[in-house]
Amino acid sequence: MFRSYEVILLLEKSRAYGRALFQGVMQYARIHGSWRFHTEPEFYHTHKPQTVEWIRKLSANGVIAHVADLGLIKHIAHLGVPMVISSMKRAKVAPHVVVTDNDAIGRMAADYFLGRGFRCFAYCGFEEMYWSKQRGKSFCRKVTEAGGKMHVYRPPMRRKKPWTEENEWSPLVHWLRSLPRPTALLACNDDRGRQVLAACETPELKVPNDIAILGVDNDEFICETTYPKLSSITLNAEAAGYNAASLLGQLMMDQANCQPQNQIVVSPLSIVERASSSILAMEDREVAAALRFIREHPRELIQVDDVADRVGLSRRALQQRFHHILGHSVHDEVKRTRVDQMAYMLISTNLSIREIARFFQYDEVRNISRYFRQQTGLTPSQYRKKYGIRCPNVPGSEHTPRTGV
């Protein structure tokens, strides 16, 4: 019989990241325990004293929170109950934390744009946000190492005037107009991506032809309502919420025997490509056609000769031009495309690994396992366990993470 626990949830639900954490926590609680949740009234978000008073009045057994205020975190710690903190400032704010791999986010964005033939790049973030700085540094580093030219947006000095989108509008538009074309731009998150898209709504700029734009978080409320629709990196925040709840459950049941420190990592999973970045920025039409052919047939066992025949080039000529423009072979592109699609199916469907193997035309599971592990370092089952939500096949437990490639 499940023991009932009182759990405080301080999760910001107006953004995709907080909602995903919340959904993961709920998924765990539905399956593994009888928990009663206390969620903060919305108006408390701007009144720290009321929030502190609210949590003090509750007889809670544990806390899961996504907060940036170190003072509030200290107040939570004074409750003397287990807590798992997703902090927006630094990792070492509590013994048990949820952290985002911002370096991996920057690298994924760079790989995506480099693979589409871009040579000019830009980053637009929020200078006061540490996570934005980390993503920007990682993106710039990977682009520069690959020989790309980098441009970083520096917002105007605020001085006495408070920051608003209106204050920043003119400098942002001016900066975007100054970029070479085509340019691949990473926005630190989807909110910033929406602002950049709006600033591109001028006769001089076309998205994605002049500027291809990629956001982070895959907040569908934002990405599906912009024009053009915003491409974005999706994160495994929902799985992190599930794992945070699992950790809290262990702490509440037997705090003494749990590890002194635990770190749950939110990793980038894949890129949901929409119209804002759907372009191949290369003058070589045959290489562009080869990329389109490969990406439109991820389930097929394509050989290099198949691609060469499709675009009307010799195998040698295609290989040489591929290496010159993209820095890797045709075979490497085929493998990466197939593995991306396999990874998507592992975390976004309830299909068995055997069924996924058949989808990709493998006769045996061991064949797809060997192929997938060569590219990712993990077997399909290990990848699903690490990045998906671990739900048993019981009624009401089916879950499909919203990811894509």
C-alpha positions as CSV (number, residue, x, y, z in Angstrom):
1,M,0.0,0.0,0.0
2,F,1.3,3.4,-1.0
3,R,2.1,5.9,1.8
4,S,0.6,9.4,1.2
5,Y,3.1,12.2,1.2
6,E,2.5,16.0,1.2
7,V,4.7,17.6,-1.5
8,I,5.2,21.3,-2.3
9,L,5.6,22.1,-6.0
10,L,7.1,25.5,-6.9
11,L,7.2,25.1,-10.7
12,E,6.7,28.0,-13.1
13,K,4.0,26.7,-15.5
14,S,3.8,29.5,-18.1
15,R,6.8,28.1,-20.0
16,A,7.4,24.8,-21.6
17,Y,10.4,23.9,-19.3
18,G,8.4,24.2,-16.1
19,R,5.3,22.5,-17.6
20,A,7.4,19.6,-18.7
21,L,8.9,19.2,-15.2
22,F,5.4,19.3,-13.8
23,Q,4.2,16.6,-16.2
24,G,7.1,14.4,-15.3
25,V,6.4,14.7,-11.6
26,M,2.7,13.9,-12.2
27,Q,3.6,10.9,-14.3
28,Y,5.7,9.4,-11.5
29,A,3.1,10.1,-8.8
30,R,0.4,8.4,-10.8
31,I,2.4,5.2,-11.1
32,H,4.5,5.0,-7.9
33,G,2.8,6.8,-5.1
34,S,-0.1,8.5,-3.5
35,W,1.0,12.1,-3.1
36,R,-0.9,15.2,-2.2
37,F,0.5,18.3,-4.0
38,H,0.5,21.9,-2.9
39,T,1.0,24.3,-5.8
40,E,1.7,27.9,-5.3
41,P,-1.1,30.4,-6.1
42,E,-0.1,32.3,-9.2
43,F,-0.1,35.8,-7.6
44,Y,2.6,34.7,-5.1
45,H,5.2,34.5,-7.9
46,T,5.9,38.2,-7.6
47,H,5.7,38.4,-3.8
48,K,8.5,36.5,-2.1
49,P,7.3,37.1,1.5
50,Q,3.9,35.6,0.8
51,T,5.6,32.6,-0.8
52,V,7.8,32.0,2.3
53,E,4.8,32.4,4.6
54,W,2.8,30.0,2.4
55,I,5.4,27.2,2.5
56,R,5.9,27.6,6.3
57,K,2.2,27.0,6.9
58,L,2.3,23.6,5.1
59,S,3.3,20.4,6.8
60,A,5.1,19.1,3.8
61,N,7.2,15.9,3.5
62,G,9.2,17.2,0.5
63,V,9.7,19.9,-2.1
64,I,10.3,20.1,-5.8
65,A,11.1,23.6,-7.0
66,H,12.3,25.5,-10.1
67,V,13.5,28.8,-8.7
68,A,16.3,31.3,-9.2
69,D,16.1,33.1,-5.9
70,L,18.8,31.8,-3.6
71,G,17.2,33.4,-0.6
72,L,14.0,31.4,-1.3
73,I,16.0,28.2,-1.7
74,K,17.5,28.9,1.8
75,H,14.0,29.3,3.2
76,I,12.9,26.0,1.6
77,A,16.0,24.3,3.1
78,H,15.0,25.6,6.6
79,L,11.8,23.5,6.4
80,G,14.1,20.5,7.2
81,V,12.5,18.2,4.6
82,P,14.0,16.6,1.4
83,M,14.1,18.9,-1.6
84,V,15.0,18.7,-5.2
85,I,15.9,22.0,-6.8
86,S,16.0,23.0,-10.4
87,S,17.9,26.2,-10.2
88,M,18.2,28.8,-12.9
89,K,21.4,30.2,-11.4
90,R,24.0,27.6,-10.5
91,A,24.3,23.9,-10.0
92,K,25.5,23.9,-6.4
93,V,22.5,25.4,-4.7
94,A,21.3,22.3,-2.9
95,P,22.4,18.6,-2.4
96,H,19.9,17.4,-5.0
97,V,19.5,19.5,-8.1
98,V,18.2,19.5,-11.7
99,V,20.7,21.1,-14.1
100,T,20.5,21.8,-17.9
101,D,23.4,20.8,-20.1
102,N,23.8,24.2,-21.9
103,D,27.0,23.3,-23.5
104,A,25.3,20.4,-25.3
105,I,22.6,22.7,-26.4
106,G,25.1,25.0,-28.1
107,R,26.9,22.1,-29.8
108,M,23.7,20.6,-31.1
109,A,22.6,23.9,-32.6
110,A,26.1,24.4,-34.3
111,D,26.1,20.8,-35.7
112,Y,22.6,21.4,-37.1
113,F,23.5,24.6,-38.9
114,L,26.9,23.4,-40.0
115,G,25.2,20.3,-41.5
116,R,23.0,22.5,-43.6
117,G,25.9,24.3,-45.2
118,F,26.0,27.6,-43.3
119,R,29.2,29.5,-42.9
120,C,27.9,32.7,-41.2
121,F,26.4,32.4,-37.7
122,A,24.8,34.6,-35.1
123,Y,23.7,34.3,-31.5
124,C,21.0,36.3,-29.7
125,G,20.6,35.8,-26.0
126,F,19.9,37.5,-22.7
127,E,23.2,38.9,-21.4
128,E,22.0,38.8,-17.7
129,M,21.1,35.1,-17.8
130,Y,24.0,32.7,-17.0
131,W,22.3,29.8,-19.0
132,S,22.1,32.1,-22.0
133,K,25.8,32.9,-21.8
134,Q,26.7,29.2,-21.5
135,R,24.7,28.3,-24.6
136,G,26.2,31.2,-26.6
137,K,29.7,30.3,-25.6
138,S,29.3,26.7,-26.6
139,F,27.6,27.6,-29.9
140,C,30.4,30.2,-30.7
141,R,33.2,27.7,-29.8
142,K,31.9,24.9,-32.0
143,V,31.2,27.3,-34.9
144,T,34.6,28.9,-34.7
145,E,36.4,25.5,-34.5
146,A,34.6,24.6,-37.8
147,G,35.8,27.8,-39.5
148,G,32.5,29.7,-39.3
149,K,32.2,33.4,-38.9
150,M,30.4,34.4,-35.7
151,H,28.2,37.4,-34.8
152,V,26.9,38.0,-31.3
153,Y,24.1,40.5,-30.4
154,R,25.0,43.0,-27.7
155,P,21.8,44.7,-26.4
156,P,22.0,48.5,-25.8
157,M,22.9,49.9,-22.4
158,R,19.9,50.3,-20.3
159,R,21.0,53.3,-18.2
160,K,18.0,54.7,-16.4
161,K,15.4,53.5,-18.8
162,P,13.9,50.1,-17.9
163,W,14.3,47.3,-20.4
164,T,11.3,46.6,-22.6
165,E,11.0,45.0,-26.0
166,E,10.1,48.5,-27.4
167,N,13.4,49.9,-26.1
168,E,15.4,47.2,-27.8
169,W,13.4,46.9,-31.0
170,S,15.4,49.4,-33.1
171,P,18.9,48.1,-32.1
172,L,17.8,44.5,-32.7
173,V,16.5,45.3,-36.2
174,H,19.6,47.2,-37.0
175,W,21.8,44.3,-35.9
176,L,19.8,41.8,-37.9
177,R,20.0,43.9,-41.0
178,S,23.8,44.2,-40.6
179,L,24.3,40.4,-40.7
180,P,25.7,38.7,-43.8
181,R,23.3,36.6,-45.8
182,P,22.5,33.8,-45.4
183,T,23.1,33.6,-41.6
184,A,22.2,30.8,-39.2
185,L,21.0,32.3,-35.9
186,L,20.5,30.6,-32.5
187,A,18.3,32.3,-30.0
188,C,18.9,31.4,-26.4
189,N,15.3,30.2,-26.0
190,D,11.9,30.3,-27.8
191,D,10.9,33.6,-26.2
192,R,14.1,35.2,-27.7
193,G,13.4,33.4,-31.0
194,R,10.0,34.9,-31.2
195,Q,11.4,38.4,-30.7
196,V,14.0,37.8,-33.4
197,L,11.3,36.6,-35.8
198,A,9.2,39.6,-35.2
199,A,12.3,41.9,-35.8
200,C,12.8,40.2,-39.1
201,E,9.4,41.3,-40.4
202,T,10.9,43.9,-42.6
203,P,11.1,44.1,-46.5
204,E,14.9,43.7,-46.2
205,L,14.9,40.4,-44.4
206,K,13.4,37.0,-45.3
207,V,13.2,34.0,-43.0
208,P,14.7,31.4,-43.6
209,N,16.4,32.6,-46.8
210,D,18.3,35.5,-45.3
211,I,18.3,34.4,-41.7
212,A,17.5,30.9,-40.5
213,I,16.4,30.9,-36.8
214,L,16.5,28.2,-34.2
215,G,15.1,28.5,-30.6
216,V,15.4,26.3,-27.5
217,D,12.7,24.5,-25.4
218,N,10.3,23.6,-28.2
219,D,7.5,25.5,-26.5
220,E,4.7,24.7,-28.9
221,F,2.6,27.6,-27.8
222,I,5.3,29.8,-29.1
223,C,6.8,27.8,-32.0
224,E,3.4,27.0,-33.6
225,T,2.0,30.5,-33.4
226,T,4.9,32.5,-35.0
227,Y,5.3,33.3,-38.7
228,P,7.1,31.4,-40.0
229,K,6.8,28.7,-37.4
230,L,9.9,28.5,-35.2
231,S,12.3,25.6,-35.2
232,S,13.5,24.6,-31.8
233,I,15.7,22.2,-29.7
234,T,13.6,20.0,-27.5
235,L,14.9,19.0,-24.1
236,N,14.2,16.0,-21.9
237,A,12.8,18.1,-19.1
238,E,9.8,15.8,-18.7
239,A,12.0,12.9,-18.0
240,A,14.0,15.1,-15.5
241,G,10.7,15.9,-13.7
242,Y,10.0,12.2,-13.5
243,N,13.4,11.4,-12.2
244,A,13.3,14.3,-9.7
245,A,10.0,12.9,-8.3
246,S,11.6,9.4,-8.1
247,L,14.6,10.9,-6.2
248,L,12.3,12.8,-3.8
249,G,10.3,9.6,-3.2
250,Q,13.5,7.8,-2.2
251,L,14.5,10.7,0.0
252,M,11.1,10.8,1.8
253,M,11.0,7.1,2.3
254,D,14.6,6.6,3.6
255,Q,16.6,9.8,3.6
256,A,19.5,8.4,5.5
257,N,20.4,5.8,2.9
258,C,20.3,8.0,-0.1
259,Q,23.4,9.4,-1.8
260,P,24.6,12.7,-0.2
261,Q,24.4,14.5,-3.6
262,N,22.4,13.8,-6.8
263,Q,22.4,15.7,-10.1
264,I,19.7,15.2,-12.7
265,V,20.7,16.5,-16.1
266,V,18.3,18.0,-18.6
267,S,19.8,17.2,-22.0
268,P,18.9,18.3,-25.5
269,L,17.3,15.5,-27.4
270,S,16.7,16.6,-31.0
271,I,15.7,19.5,-33.2
272,V,12.1,20.0,-34.3
273,E,12.5,21.6,-37.6
274,R,9.9,24.1,-38.8
275,A,9.8,26.7,-41.5
276,S,12.1,29.2,-39.7
277,S,15.2,27.1,-40.5
278,S,14.1,24.8,-43.3
279,I,16.7,25.7,-45.8
280,L,20.0,24.3,-47.1
281,A,22.5,27.2,-47.4
282,M,24.8,25.9,-50.1
283,E,25.4,26.8,-53.7
284,D,26.2,23.3,-54.7
285,R,22.8,22.0,-56.0
286,E,23.9,18.4,-56.3
287,V,25.1,18.3,-52.6
288,A,21.9,20.0,-51.5
289,A,19.9,17.4,-53.5
290,A,21.9,14.6,-52.0
291,L,21.1,15.9,-48.5
292,R,17.4,16.2,-49.2
293,F,17.4,12.6,-50.6
294,I,19.1,11.2,-47.5
295,R,16.9,13.0,-45.0
296,E,13.7,12.1,-46.8
297,H,14.6,8.3,-46.7
298,P,15.9,7.7,-43.2
299,R,14.4,4.2,-42.9
300,E,16.0,2.8,-46.0
301,L,19.4,1.1,-46.2
302,I,20.8,3.7,-48.6
303,Q,24.3,3.2,-50.1
304,V,26.6,5.9,-51.4
305,D,26.0,4.7,-54.9
306,D,22.3,5.2,-54.5
307,V,22.8,8.8,-53.6
308,A,25.3,9.4,-56.4
309,D,22.9,7.9,-59.0
310,R,20.0,10.0,-57.6
311,V,21.9,13.4,-58.1
312,G,23.7,12.4,-61.3
313,L,27.3,12.4,-60.0
314,S,30.0,9.8,-59.9
315,R,30.7,8.3,-56.5
316,R,34.1,10.0,-56.3
317,A,32.8,13.4,-57.3
318,L,30.0,13.3,-54.8
319,Q,32.3,12.2,-52.0
320,Q,34.8,15.0,-52.7
321,R,32.2,17.7,-52.9
322,F,30.5,16.4,-49.7
323,H,33.8,16.5,-47.8
324,H,34.6,20.0,-49.1
325,I,31.3,21.5,-48.1
326,L,30.2,19.6,-45.1
327,G,33.5,18.1,-43.7
328,H,32.2,14.5,-43.6
329,S,31.3,11.7,-45.9
330,V,28.1,10.7,-47.5
331,H,28.1,7.5,-45.5
332,D,28.5,9.5,-42.3
333,E,25.4,11.6,-43.2
334,V,23.3,8.5,-43.9
335,K,24.3,7.0,-40.5
336,R,23.6,10.2,-38.6
337,T,20.2,10.7,-40.3
338,R,19.2,7.1,-39.5
339,V,20.3,7.3,-35.9
340,D,18.5,10.6,-35.4
341,Q,15.3,9.0,-36.5
342,M,15.9,5.9,-34.4
343,A,16.5,8.1,-31.3
344,Y,13.3,10.0,-32.1
345,M,11.2,6.8,-32.2
346,L,12.8,5.5,-29.0
347,I,11.8,8.4,-26.9
348,S,8.5,9.5,-28.7
349,T,6.8,6.1,-29.1
350,N,5.9,3.0,-27.2
351,L,7.1,0.8,-30.0
352,S,9.3,-2.1,-28.9
353,I,12.9,-2.1,-30.0
354,R,12.1,-5.1,-32.2
355,E,9.3,-3.1,-33.9
356,I,11.7,-0.2,-34.5
357,A,14.3,-2.6,-35.9
358,R,11.7,-3.9,-38.4
359,F,10.8,-0.3,-39.3
360,F,14.5,0.3,-40.3
361,Q,14.7,-3.0,-42.2
362,Y,16.8,-4.9,-39.7
363,D,16.0,-8.6,-39.3
364,E,17.4,-8.8,-35.7
365,V,17.5,-6.5,-32.7
366,R,21.2,-7.1,-32.2
367,N,21.9,-5.5,-35.6
368,I,20.1,-2.3,-34.8
369,S,21.7,-2.3,-31.4
370,R,25.2,-2.6,-32.8
371,Y,24.5,0.1,-35.4
372,F,23.0,2.5,-32.8
373,R,25.7,2.0,-30.2
374,Q,28.5,2.7,-32.7
375,Q,27.0,6.2,-33.3
376,T,25.8,7.1,-29.8
377,G,27.8,5.0,-27.3
378,L,24.5,3.6,-26.0
379,T,22.3,0.6,-26.9
380,P,18.7,1.5,-27.9
381,S,17.4,0.3,-24.5
382,Q,20.1,2.3,-22.7
383,Y,19.2,5.4,-24.7
384,R,15.5,5.0,-24.0
385,K,16.2,4.5,-20.3
386,K,18.4,7.5,-20.1
387,Y,16.3,10.0,-22.1
388,G,12.8,8.7,-21.9
389,I,10.3,8.4,-19.0
390,R,10.5,5.0,-17.6
391,C,6.9,4.0,-17.5
392,P,5.7,0.4,-17.1
393,N,3.1,-0.9,-19.5
394,V,0.1,-0.6,-17.2
395,P,-3.2,1.0,-18.0
396,G,-3.0,4.8,-17.9
397,S,0.8,4.8,-18.0
398,E,1.2,5.3,-21.8
399,H,3.2,8.4,-22.5
400,T,4.6,10.0,-25.7
401,P,7.3,12.7,-25.1
402,R,6.9,15.5,-27.6
403,T,10.2,15.4,-29.5
404,G,11.2,15.3,-33.1
405,V,14.1,15.5,-35.5
